[in-house]
Amino acid sequence: MKLIIQIPCYNEAETLEIALNALPERIEGIDEIEYLIINDGSQDNTVEVARNWGVHHVVNFKQNKGLAKGFMAGLDGCLRNGADIIVNTDADNQYCGDDIGKLVRPILEGKADIVIGARPIDETEHFSYIKKKLQHFGSWVVRKASNTDIPDAPSGFRAFSREAAMHINVVNDYTYTLETIVQAGRERMAITSVPIRTNGELRPSRLFNSIWGYVKKSMLTILRAYMMYKPLKCFTYLSAMPIAIGLLIGFRFLYFMAVGRAGGHVQSLILGCTLIIMGFLTFMMGLMADVIAANRKILQDTQYHARRAEYEAIYERRKMEKEKVRTYRVISNAETVPPSEVKEG
């Protein structure tokens, strides 16, 4: 069982070594642990620090592409290097490295494919009161949108089985944390959470410039993910209000027409008809989006099988190369026996 711990990095030279030193070298049930960093266009010596420390794999971007793209590139790098379990953590040492064993345990026991570390938000000192409340509210929205019970949706401390990692797709450019939960919940992947510990703040968060900017982007990400995975339900909700208002206005006009006072209410009839048409068109958009979503599922299934075939071919090729090297070393170190010492029979 091979575990690869990936760390997205953007100018993390000052804190990366601290985070790496805190990572475990041995975990019960894991045969091999390797480390991978995603250099997201860093302009400092992040890569040099990682290589000097002994990181096994480095994924390089020439310019900053954002957390979501870095996360997906990291998953790809881990899968190509034969990871059975992938753990994602931060380079600022926010999460306690000793809890990685707790994080991967449900996967090792076959109880889950995705495990998310739930931070003690209310006890985290460097979180302001507003941030704590917004974290709870955002997680509640994600739970409703994803039909899961994850208490800390924005947490980046999470583990993926190989199968789950091959199914994951992130389409937004902002963050992977929210969309992956909505996707996992709607695709009925086995997802759970475990309580974890956090460390003191080494630097301010770089994911957002302000709380309200983070809330706006997060809500848009959740809405977009929900529309992708449940389009008909989403557009049905959107169409319900204009249709209901239009029908009420229409019934009101029919009432006035029945009592002989419809002459002065033609404008309300026009408004009611317009709202009903708007609602109907919105519902039709939902039907079309639902058909597109069905095609997307077929494409995702095709992508999964393509990924699986590609990664297995890479794994088998590397396995054969290692066997060749091992065989060569055995032959090179073998002692030559003189013919006179060879016994017949």
Buried (B, 14 or more C-beta within 10 A) or exposed (E): BBBBBBBBBBBBBBBBBBBBEBBBEEBEEBEEBBBBBBBBBBEBEBBEBBEEBEBBBBBEBEEBBBBBBBBBBBBBBBBBBBBBBBBBBBBBBBBBBEBBBBBBBBBBEEEBBBBBBBBEBEEBEEBEEEBBEBBBEBBEBBBEBBEBEBBBBBBBBBBBBBBBBBBBBBEBEBBBBBBBBBBBBBBEBBBBBBEBBBBEBBEEEEBBEEEEEBBEBBEEBBBBBBBBBBBBEBBBEBBEEBBEBBBEBBEBBEEBEEEEEBEEBEEBBEBBBEBBEBBBEBBEBBEEBBEEBEEBEEEBEEEBEEBBEBBEEBBEEEEEEEEEEEEEEEEEEEEEEEEEEEEEE
